[in-house]
């Protein structure tokens, strides 16, 4: 994981250490999860405080077993739990996407772009993606039967 050295001169007047710490937490989750994506992904060995050992590739299980303290990382984990509950898959992929999103946000914050502008841009991108996804829906044609 990247080491970050903060100096007051590195931060814009609109950002704080907590912003960069939250971004680092999201990127840290991404770093943990990216090695277990796909069929050739690495297994992780989890050891609990009581000595119980679990071997898994499940991103959902990894997040459940982690003791997450950072509020942003915890929010990401809760989002992943909801994703897993509704679809049963995609946990690791979402963490990787969010981690990359936060990497890009960090780059823009370092260029002194205000976080509110970044949020507005993300909302615009979300709406565009929703429109594009809706345009990609293919409705199946009804099969003709002898009763039609």
Residue pairs with C-beta under 8 A, 6 or more apart in sequence:
1 24
1 27
1 28
1 31
2 24
2 27
4 20
4 24
6 17
6 20
10 110
11 17
11 20
12 109
12 110
12 112
14 112
14 114
14 115
15 109
15 115
19 109
19 115
20 106
20 109
21 70
22 70
22 71
22 72
22 73
23 72
23 102
23 103
23 105
23 106
23 109
25 70
25 72
25 73
26 72
26 73
26 76
26 98
26 99
26 101
26 102
27 99
27 102
27 103
27 106
28 73
29 63
29 73
29 76
29 77
29 95
29 98
29 99
30 95
30 96
30 98
30 99
30 100
30 102
30 103
31 99
32 62
32 66
33 59
33 62
33 92
33 95
33 96
33 99
34 92
34 96
34 99
35 41
35 42
36 42
36 43
36 44
36 57
36 59
36 62
36 92
37 92
37 93
37 96
41 57
41 92
42 57
43 55
43 56
43 57
44 55
44 56
44 57
44 62
45 53
45 54
45 55
46 53
46 54
46 55
46 56
46 61
46 62
46 65
47 53
47 54
48 54
48 65
54 61
54 65
56 62
58 91
59 80
59 91
59 92
59 95
60 80
60 81
60 84
60 91
63 77
63 80
63 81
63 91
63 95
64 77
64 81
66 77
68 74
68 77
76 95
76 98
79 94
79 98
80 91
80 94
80 95
83 90
83 91
83 94
84 90
84 91
101 122
105 115
105 118
108 118
109 115
109 118
142 148
